[in-house]
Amino acid sequence: MTNVIIKNRFLILRRISQLGILFLFVGANLFAWNVLVGDLSTAHVFDAFYLTDPHAILQMLFAGFIVGTDALIGGLIILLFYALFAGRAFCSWVCPMNMVTDSALWLRKKWRLNEIQFNTPIKRNIRYWVLILGLILSLISGVAAFEFVSPVSMLHRGIIFGMGFGWAAIAVIFLFDLLVLKNGWCGHVCPIGAFYSFTGKFHWIKVQHTVENCTDCLDCIKACPEPQVLRIIGKESGAISNSECTNCGRCIEVCNDHALKFIKKEKIQEEK
């Protein structure tokens, strides 16, 4: 049991983080708790200040909305947190859709669907085009375009306030990831991941690779939802600096060579 916990330690911590955040939001709705009131787009914290989604703020600004100072400050807090500390960790440690897509990935492995290759025209950089398109549509339509149809928002608000027809969108993404494309939504389409990739270059916590320990088994690349970020594996020591890394810890969990670990930015510089 202990070995299983250690082997899946980051997965367990990610689920605690995701479910814990949902629990606090649900508690605010059902029991009037004041820890996190609202949803992932805008949350009032301890009745003291706001935290807001900077991607949603950006869409509203493009749509021509006048955004309040509290919302702007809340968005800046979140943006700086990921830019300076956590990188693209929102996708793996906060976003509830990650649990849906991870479930699809688990079934793909169990049913050996990963062995089936589909000729899909979807490249990973399409998410950046979806991000840009959302901003353009926000500018044209006068509404926060992606926020209006976001499956992430549908899932999160649905869990808190009641799902309604939002389940249809979630089911489509689950089936897309299960039957069409591995890591299809998070790794190829979602503009939220694209947005946070822009902030993920210089953050404090990164995954460090030690080439002297690496046996080039490539288990980390097989486990990584963004395998393109692991280009230095087996080649050189250093931090995984690609901003598309979600800091999920999957690569560390599967590495039996102790060649990968989380490390602070200052420690990386010292070792160099």
Backbone hydrogen bonds in HBPLUS format (Angstrom, degrees):
<---DONOR---> <-ACCEPTOR-->    atom                        ^
c    i                          cat <-CA-CA->   ^        H-A-AA   ^      H-
h    n   atom  resd res      DA  || num        DHA   H-A  angle D-A-AA Bond
n    s   type  num  typ     dist DA aas  dist angle  dist       angle   num
A0005-ILE N   A0001-MET O   3.03 MM   4  6.35 157.6  2.09 149.7 155.2     1
A0006-ILE N   A0002-THR O   2.93 MM   4  6.19 162.1  1.96 151.6 156.6     2
A0007-LYS N   A0003-ASN O   2.83 MM   4  5.94 158.1  1.88 145.4 152.1     3
A0008-ASN N   A0004-VAL O   2.99 MM   4  6.12 143.4  2.12 142.2 151.3     4
A0009-ARG N   A0006-ILE O   3.38 MM   3  4.91 162.8  2.41 105.3 102.8     5
A0012-ILE N   A0008-ASN O   2.91 MM   4  6.14 162.1  1.94 160.6 165.7     6
A0013-LEU N   A0009-ARG O   3.00 MM   4  6.18 158.0  2.05 141.6 147.9     7
A0014-ARG N   A0010-PHE O   2.82 MM   4  5.95 151.8  1.90 143.3 151.3     8
A0015-ARG N   A0011-LEU O   2.99 MM   4  6.23 156.5  2.05 148.0 153.9     9
A0016-ILE N   A0012-ILE O   2.95 MM   4  6.20 155.5  2.01 147.8 155.0    10
A0017-SER N   A0013-LEU O   2.96 MM   4  6.15 156.2  2.01 144.7 150.9    11
A0018-GLN N   A0014-ARG O   2.88 MM   4  6.12 171.0  1.89 154.2 156.1    12
A0019-LEU N   A0015-ARG O   2.84 MM   4  5.79 167.5  1.85 150.4 154.4    13
A0020-GLY N   A0016-ILE O   2.80 MM   4  5.53 144.3  1.92 133.9 145.1    14
A0021-ILE N   A0017-SER O   3.05 MM   4  6.16 159.6  2.09 147.6 151.6    15
A0022-LEU N   A0018-GLN O   3.14 MM   4  6.38 162.5  2.17 145.3 150.3    16
A0023-PHE N   A0019-LEU O   2.81 MM   4  5.94 153.4  1.88 144.5 152.4    17
A0024-LEU N   A0020-GLY O   3.08 MM   4  6.34 151.8  2.16 145.4 151.5    18
A0025-PHE N   A0021-ILE O   3.13 MM   4  6.43 156.8  2.19 148.5 154.6    19
A0026-VAL N   A0022-LEU O   2.82 MM   4  6.04 166.9  1.84 158.0 161.9    20
A0027-GLY N   A0023-PHE O   2.83 MM   4  5.92 153.9  1.90 142.2 150.2    21
A0028-ALA N   A0024-LEU O   3.06 MM   4  6.25 141.8  2.21 137.4 146.4    22
A0029-ASN N   A0025-PHE O   3.22 MM   4  6.59 149.5  2.32 144.4 151.8    23
A0029-ASN N   A0026-VAL O   3.08 MM   3  5.16 118.7  2.48  96.1 110.9    24
A0030-LEU N   A0026-VAL O   2.87 MM   4  6.12 159.4  1.91 157.0 163.1    25
A0031-PHE N   A0027-GLY O   2.75 MM   4  5.19 152.3  1.83 133.9 143.4    26
A0033-TRP N   A0027-GLY O   3.38 MM   6  5.69 177.5  2.38 115.5 115.2    27
A0046-PHE N   A0034-ASN O   2.79 MM  12  5.08 119.2  2.16 142.8 160.0    28
A0046-PHE N   A0035-VAL O   3.20 MM  11  4.63 145.6  2.33 108.5 118.6    29
A0037-VAL N   A0044-HIS O   3.01 MM   7  5.00 159.4  2.05 138.0 144.6    30
A0044-HIS N   A0037-VAL O   2.77 MM   7  5.00 162.3  1.80 144.3 147.8    31
A0039-ASP N   A0042-THR O   3.04 MM   3  5.55 166.4  2.06 134.4 138.0    32
A0053-ASP N   A0041-SER O   2.87 MM  12  4.87 156.1  1.93 138.9 138.7    33
A0043-ALA N   A0051-LEU O   2.83 MM   8  5.24 162.9  1.86 157.9 163.6    34
A0051-LEU N   A0043-ALA O   2.82 MM   8  5.24 155.1  1.88 153.3 161.5    35
A0045-VAL N   A0049-PHE O   2.77 MM   4  5.50 171.7  1.77 177.0 177.7    36
A0048-ALA N   A0045-VAL O   2.81 MM   3  5.80 167.9  1.82 132.1 136.0    37
A0049-PHE N   A0045-VAL O   3.40 MM   4  5.50 158.0  2.46 138.7 144.6    38
A0057-ILE N   A0053-ASP O   2.96 MM   4  6.29 157.0  2.02 152.7 160.1    39
A0058-LEU N   A0054-PRO O   2.94 MM   4  6.08 156.3  1.99 141.5 147.2    40
A0059-GLN N   A0055-HIS O   3.11 MM   4  6.40 155.6  2.17 144.1 150.0    41
A0060-MET N   A0056-ALA O   2.98 MM   4  6.27 157.7  2.03 150.5 156.6    42
A0061-LEU N   A0057-ILE O   2.92 MM   4  6.21 153.6  1.99 152.2 159.4    43
A0062-PHE N   A0058-LEU O   3.03 MM   4  6.29 156.6  2.09 147.5 153.6    44
A0063-ALA N   A0059-GLN O   2.85 MM   4  6.10 141.4  2.00 142.2 154.1    45
A0065-PHE N   A0060-MET O   2.96 MM   5  5.39 156.1  2.02 161.5 155.6    46
A0064-GLY N   A0061-LEU O   3.14 MM   3  5.17 152.7  2.22  98.6 107.0    47
A0072-LEU N   A0068-GLY O   2.99 MM   4  6.30 159.3  2.03 153.9 160.2    48
A0073-ILE N   A0069-THR O   2.88 MM   4  6.08 164.7  1.90 157.3 160.9    49
A0074-GLY N   A0070-ASP O   2.92 MM   4  6.05 156.3  1.97 143.0 150.2    50
A0075-GLY N   A0071-ALA O   2.88 MM   4  6.09 152.6  1.95 147.1 154.1    51
A0076-LEU N   A0072-LEU O   2.94 MM   4  6.17 150.5  2.03 144.3 152.7    52
A0077-ILE N   A0073-ILE O   2.92 MM   4  6.20 151.3  2.01 149.5 156.8    53
A0078-ILE N   A0074-GLY O   3.25 MM   4  6.50 163.9  2.27 145.4 148.3    54
A0079-LEU N   A0075-GLY O   2.92 MM   4  6.08 163.1  1.95 148.1 153.5    55
A0080-LEU N   A0076-LEU O   2.89 MM   4  5.99 165.7  1.91 150.1 153.6    56
A0081-PHE N   A0077-ILE O   2.97 MM   4  6.12 150.3  2.06 144.0 152.7    57
A0082-TYR N   A0078-ILE O   3.15 MM   4  6.46 164.8  2.17 156.6 157.8    58
A0083-ALA N   A0079-LEU O   2.88 MM   4  5.98 159.9  1.92 149.5 156.4    59
A0084-LEU N   A0080-LEU O   2.84 MM   4  5.66 161.2  1.87 145.6 149.6    60
A0085-PHE N   A0081-PHE O   2.89 MM   4  5.47 143.3  2.03 134.8 144.9    61
A0086-ALA N   A0081-PHE O   3.21 MM   5  6.55 156.1  2.27 138.0 145.1    62
A0087-GLY N   A0082-TYR O   2.62 MM   5  4.68 134.3  1.82 142.4 138.7    63
A0204-TRP N   A0084-LEU O   2.84 MM 120  5.74 135.1  2.04 110.6 120.7    64
A0205-ILE N   A0085-PHE O   3.18 MM 120  6.00 176.2  2.18 153.3 153.5    65
A0089-ALA N   A0086-ALA O   3.25 MM   3  5.48 144.2  2.39 116.7 127.0    66
A0091-CYS N   A0088-ARG O   3.24 MM   3  6.23 146.4  2.36 126.8 129.8    67
A0092-SER N   A0089-ALA O   3.13 MM   3  5.43 130.0  2.39 105.6 117.6    68
A0093-TRP N   A0089-ALA O   2.80 MM   4  5.65 153.1  1.87 166.2 172.9    69
A0094-VAL N   A0090-PHE O   3.08 MM   4  4.93 151.6  2.17 127.2 130.9    70
A0095-CYS N   A0090-PHE O   2.88 MM   5  5.97 172.5  1.89 167.5 167.3    71
A0098-ASN N   A0095-CYS O   3.25 MM   3  5.76 152.4  2.33 109.9 116.8    72
A0099-MET N   A0096-PRO O   3.13 MM   3  5.71 144.0  2.26 112.4 120.1    73
A0100-VAL N   A0097-MET O   2.99 MM   3  5.10 123.4  2.32  99.3 113.9    74
A0101-THR N   A0097-MET O   2.98 MM   4  6.33 165.9  2.00 162.4 164.8    75
A0102-ASP N   A0098-ASN O   2.87 MM   4  5.86 149.9  1.96 140.4 149.3    76
A0103-SER N   A0099-MET O   3.14 MM   4  6.13 143.8  2.27 129.4 138.1    77
A0104-ALA N   A0100-VAL O   3.12 MM   4  6.49 151.7  2.20 144.6 152.1    78
A0105-LEU N   A0101-THR O   2.91 MM   4  6.16 152.1  1.99 142.9 150.9    79
A0106-TRP N   A0102-ASP O   2.88 MM   4  6.09 153.5  1.95 145.1 151.8    80
A0107-LEU N   A0103-SER O   3.08 MM   4  6.34 155.4  2.14 145.5 151.3    81
A0108-ARG N   A0104-ALA O   2.90 MM   4  6.16 150.4  1.99 144.8 153.7    82
A0109-LYS N   A0105-LEU O   3.06 MM   4  6.37 153.7  2.13 148.0 153.7    83
A0110-LYS N   A0106-TRP O   2.95 MM   4  6.19 160.7  1.99 145.8 151.8    84
A0111-TRP N   A0107-LEU O   2.80 MM   4  5.85 161.0  1.84 152.7 156.7    85
A0113-LEU N   A0108-ARG O   2.69 MM   5  4.72 144.1  1.82 143.8 150.0    86
A0112-ARG N   A0109-LYS O   3.18 MM   3  4.82 154.1  2.25  94.7 102.3    87
A0115-GLU N   A0112-ARG O   3.34 MM   3  5.77 156.8  2.40 104.4 110.6    88
A0116-ILE N   A0113-LEU O   3.00 MM   3  5.33 155.7  2.06 108.1 115.7    89
A0120-THR N   A0118-PHE O   2.97 MM   2  5.62 129.3  2.23 105.6  90.8    90
A0126-ILE N   A0123-LYS O   3.16 MM   3  5.69 165.0  2.18 114.6 118.8    91
A0128-TYR N   A0125-ASN O   3.12 MM   3  5.54 141.0  2.28 107.4 116.9    92
A0129-TRP N   A0126-ILE O   3.02 MM   3  5.07 121.3  2.38  96.5 111.5    93
A0130-VAL N   A0126-ILE O   2.89 MM   4  6.26 149.2  1.98 149.4 159.1    94
A0131-LEU N   A0127-ARG O   2.90 MM   4  6.12 150.3  1.99 139.4 147.3    95
A0132-ILE N   A0128-TYR O   3.00 MM   4  6.25 161.3  2.04 143.1 147.5    96
A0133-LEU N   A0129-TRP O   2.79 MM   4  5.94 160.1  1.83 146.4 152.8    97
A0134-GLY N   A0130-VAL O   2.89 MM   4  6.04 154.5  1.96 145.8 152.1    98
A0135-LEU N   A0131-LEU O   3.20 MM   4  6.51 151.1  2.29 144.7 151.6    99
A0136-ILE N   A0132-ILE O   2.94 MM   4  6.25 157.1  1.99 151.9 158.7   100
A0137-LEU N   A0133-LEU O   2.83 MM   4  6.03 164.7  1.85 154.6 158.7   101
A0138-SER N   A0134-GLY O   2.94 MM   4  6.05 144.0  2.07 135.7 145.9   102
A0139-LEU N   A0135-LEU O   2.98 MM   4  6.22 152.3  2.06 143.2 150.1   103
A0140-ILE N   A0136-ILE O   2.95 MM   4  6.26 153.7  2.02 148.6 155.9   104
A0141-SER N   A0137-LEU O   2.77 MM   4  5.73 167.5  1.79 149.8 154.0   105
A0142-GLY N   A0138-SER O   2.95 MM   4  5.46 146.1  2.07 135.7 142.8   106
A0145-ALA N   A0143-VAL O   2.88 MM   2  5.45 107.5  2.41 116.7  99.7   107
A0148-PHE N   A0144-ALA O   2.97 MM   4  6.05 138.2  2.15 151.3 163.3   108
A0148-PHE N   A0145-ALA O   3.24 MM   3  5.27 130.8  2.50  95.1 107.6   109
A0149-VAL N   A0146-PHE O   3.00 MM   3  5.32 135.8  2.20 105.1 116.6   110
A0150-SER N   A0146-PHE O   2.68 MM   4  5.41 112.9  2.13 152.1 171.7   111
A0154-MET N   A0150-SER O   2.95 MM   4  6.24 158.4  2.00 148.1 155.0   112
A0155-LEU N   A0151-PRO O   2.85 MM   4  5.99 160.0  1.89 146.7 151.0   113
A0156-HIS N   A0152-VAL O   2.99 MM   4  6.15 170.6  2.00 150.9 153.8   114
A0157-ARG N   A0153-SER O   2.85 MM   4  5.81 168.4  1.86 152.1 155.8   115
A0158-GLY N   A0154-MET O   2.83 MM   4  5.63 141.6  1.98 132.4 144.4   116
A0159-ILE N   A0155-LEU O   2.95 MM   4  6.14 153.8  2.02 148.6 153.6   117
A0160-ILE N   A0156-HIS O   3.22 MM   4  6.46 153.2  2.29 142.3 149.4   118
A0161-PHE N   A0157-ARG O   2.66 MM   4  5.65 170.9  1.67 156.3 159.7   119
A0162-GLY N   A0158-GLY O   2.73 MM   4  4.36 138.2  1.91 118.9 127.7   120
A0166-GLY N   A0163-MET O   3.24 MM   3  5.40 157.1  2.29 127.1 126.9   121
A0168-ALA N   A0165-PHE O   3.07 MM   3  5.77 149.8  2.17 117.3 123.7   122
A0170-ILE N   A0166-GLY O   3.24 MM   4  6.59 161.0  2.28 151.7 157.1   123
A0171-ALA N   A0167-TRP O   2.82 MM   4  5.98 157.5  1.87 151.2 157.4   124
A0172-VAL N   A0168-ALA O   2.99 MM   4  6.23 152.5  2.07 146.1 153.2   125
A0173-ILE N   A0169-ALA O   3.16 MM   4  6.45 160.4  2.20 147.8 151.8   126
A0174-PHE N   A0170-ILE O   2.94 MM   4  6.18 160.1  1.98 150.7 156.7   127
A0175-LEU N   A0171-ALA O   2.92 MM   4  6.11 166.5  1.94 152.7 155.7   128
A0176-PHE N   A0172-VAL O   2.84 MM   4  5.97 148.3  1.94 143.7 153.6   129
A0177-ASP N   A0173-ILE O   2.94 MM   4  6.15 164.9  1.97 152.9 155.2   130
A0178-LEU N   A0174-PHE O   2.89 MM   4  6.03 148.2  2.00 143.0 153.1   131
A0179-LEU N   A0175-LEU O   2.78 MM   4  5.64 171.3  1.79 148.7 151.5   132
A0180-VAL N   A0176-PHE O   2.97 MM   4  5.04 145.7  2.09 127.6 137.0   133
A0181-LEU N   A0176-PHE O   3.00 MM   5  6.30 162.6  2.03 158.6 163.9   134
A0184-GLY N   A0181-LEU O   3.03 MM   3  4.78 129.9  2.29 136.5 124.4   135
A0187-GLY N   A0183-ASN O   2.89 MM   4  5.10 137.0  2.07 127.4 140.8   136
A0188-HIS N   A0184-GLY O   3.11 MM   4  5.28 130.2  2.37 123.7 131.0   137
A0189-VAL N   A0185-TRP O   3.05 MM   4  4.96 144.7  2.18 123.7 134.4   138
A0190-CYS N   A0185-TRP O   2.88 MM   5  5.66 173.1  1.89 158.9 157.7   139
A0195-PHE N   A0191-PRO O   2.82 MM   4  6.04 154.0  1.88 144.9 151.5   140
A0196-TYR N   A0192-ILE O   3.02 MM   4  6.33 166.1  2.04 154.1 156.1   141
A0197-SER N   A0193-GLY O   2.95 MM   4  6.07 130.9  2.20 138.2 151.6   142
A0197-SER N   A0194-ALA O   3.20 MM   3  5.04 130.2  2.47  90.8 104.4   143
A0198-PHE N   A0195-PHE O   3.16 MM   3  5.62 141.0  2.32 106.3 115.8   144
A0199-THR N   A0196-TYR O   3.07 MM   3  5.19 143.5  2.20  98.4 109.0   145
A0200-GLY N   A0197-SER O   3.25 MM   3  5.08 159.1  2.30  99.7 106.0   146
A0265-LYS N   A0204-TRP O   2.71 MM  61  4.92 122.7  2.04 139.1 156.6   147
A0206-LYS N   A0263-ILE O   3.13 MM  57  5.68 173.3  2.14 162.5 162.7   148
A0263-ILE N   A0206-LYS O   2.86 MM  57  5.68 155.8  1.92 165.5 172.5   149
A0240-ILE N   A0207-VAL O   2.73 MM  33  5.46 157.2  1.78 167.0 173.1   150
A0208-GLN N   A0261-LYS O   2.68 MM  53  5.40 172.2  1.69 166.4 167.4   151
A0261-LYS N   A0208-GLN O   3.15 MM  53  5.40 142.4  2.30 139.7 150.1   152
A0209-HIS N   A0238-GLY O   2.77 MM  29  5.30 171.0  1.78 149.6 152.7   153
A0238-GLY N   A0209-HIS O   2.93 MM  29  5.30 154.9  1.99 143.8 148.3   154
A0210-THR N   A0259-ALA O   2.80 MM  49  4.89 154.4  1.86 141.8 148.6   155
A0213-ASN N   A0210-THR O   3.15 MM   3  5.81 147.8  2.26 116.1 123.7   156
A0214-CYS N   A0211-VAL O   3.15 MM   3  5.03 140.1  2.32  96.6 108.1   157
A0222-LYS N   A0218-LEU O   3.17 MM   4  6.47 153.6  2.25 147.3 154.2   158
A0223-ALA N   A0219-ASP O   3.05 MM   4  6.27 143.7  2.18 142.8 152.2   159
A0224-CYS N   A0220-CYS O   2.95 MM   4  5.99 137.3  2.13 144.8 155.8   160
A0229-VAL N   A0226-GLU O   3.00 MM   3  6.04 174.1  2.00 135.8 137.8   161
A0230-LEU N   A0227-PRO O   3.12 MM   3  5.64 164.4  2.14 116.8 121.6   162
A0233-ILE N   A0230-LEU O   3.23 MM   3  5.66 165.9  2.25 114.5 118.8   163
A0235-LYS N   A0232-ILE O   2.91 MM   3  5.18 162.5  1.94 131.7 133.0   164
A0236-GLU N   A0232-ILE O   3.18 MM   4  5.59 164.3  2.21 151.8 150.8   165
A0245-CYS N   A0242-ASN O   3.19 MM   3  5.99 169.6  2.20 124.6 126.5   166
A0253-GLU N   A0249-GLY O   3.07 MM   4  6.34 156.7  2.13 154.3 160.6   167
A0254-VAL N   A0250-ARG O   3.19 MM   4  6.48 153.8  2.26 154.1 159.2   168
A0268-ILE N   A0264-LYS O   3.07 MM   4  6.44 150.3  2.16 149.9 158.4   169
A0269-GLN N   A0265-LYS O   3.10 MM   4  6.46 157.9  2.15 151.2 156.1   170
A0270-GLU N   A0266-GLU O   3.04 MM   4  6.32 149.7  2.13 143.9 152.4   171
A0271-GLU N   A0267-LYS O   3.01 MM   4  6.23 158.9  2.06 150.3 154.8   172
A0272-LYS N   A0268-ILE O   3.09 MM   4  6.37 143.1  2.23 143.9 153.9   173
